[in-house]
Amino acid sequence: MRTNYCGQVNGDRIGETVNLCGWVDRRRDHGGVIFLDLRDRSGIVQIVSDPERTPDSYQIAGDIRNEYVVQITGRVSRRPEESLNPKLPTGEIEIYADDIRLLNGLGKQLPFQIST
């Protein structure tokens, strides 16, 4: 089911396909490209779903919400220079999601935020 933990994926894995499982920490829609911050016990990694580059995952990425538990299969890519995040151990990479599987959703929104 999982090949790596989120915090283990780094620049050494660029070009590899990985399977990750975790909670959606944050979801952002930037003009049609959807970004998910996926978290597990080891850290956070950025997932990207683009209607042109990853059309199979785009529809489900649009339905995903914070704290959903998902499995991601995707290719590790280097972030564009302007998107590098030196504050994160995974800040030099992002994963383009070829497949997103919902493992568990939420019935109601949580009354508090899990992470900051």
C-alpha positions, -999 to 999 in steps of 0.1 A, spaced: 0 0 0 28 25 9 63 27 -4 74 57 17 63 79 45 56 115 36 87 130 53 110 105 37 105 117 1 133 140 -9 153 151 -39 170 117 -41 137 103 -53 130 126 -82 116 107 -111 105 78 -90 69 67 -85 58 65 -48 27 54 -29 19 75 1 -9 74 27 -19 101 51 -43 128 61 -49 159 40 -35 187 61 -45 214 36 -61 218 2 -56 247 -21 -70 254 -56 -48 278 -76 -65 285 -108 -74 250 -117 -43 233 -102 -51 216 -69 -24 213 -42 -28 189 -12 -5 189 18 -4 153 28 8 145 63 17 114 83 37 106 114 70 116 96 61 149 80 43 167 52 47 165 14 30 186 -13 8 167 -38 -2 183 -71 -32 175 -93 -33 192 -127 -61 187 -152 -36 185 -180 -8 166 -165 -27 143 -141 -63 142 -154 -72 109 -138 -67 123 -103 -81 158 -109 -118 151 -102 -113 133 -69 -87 160 -58 -115 185 -63 -137 166 -38 -110 160 -12 -112 180 20 -90 186 51 -85 155 73 -96 130 46 -74 100 47 -61 92 12 -36 70 -7 -16 88 -34 3 72 -62 25 97 -82 58 107 -96 82 128 -75 92 160 -93 115 189 -84 95 220 -75 99 251 -97 126 274 -83 101 300 -71 81 273 -52 110 258 -32 103 257 5 134 256 26 113 254 58 102 218 50 125 187 46 104 179 16 104 215 3 124 208 -28 100 183 -43 63 178 -51 44 147 -62 22 148 -92 -7 125 -83 -15 99 -110 -41 83 -87 -58 94 -55 -79 69 -35 -101 80 -7 -96 57 23 -118 76 48 -138 109 46 -154 130 73 -191 129 81 -189 164 97 -161 190 97 -140 187 128 -146 214 155 -109 222 158 -78 223 135 -54 194 138 -22 212 127 -11 248 125 
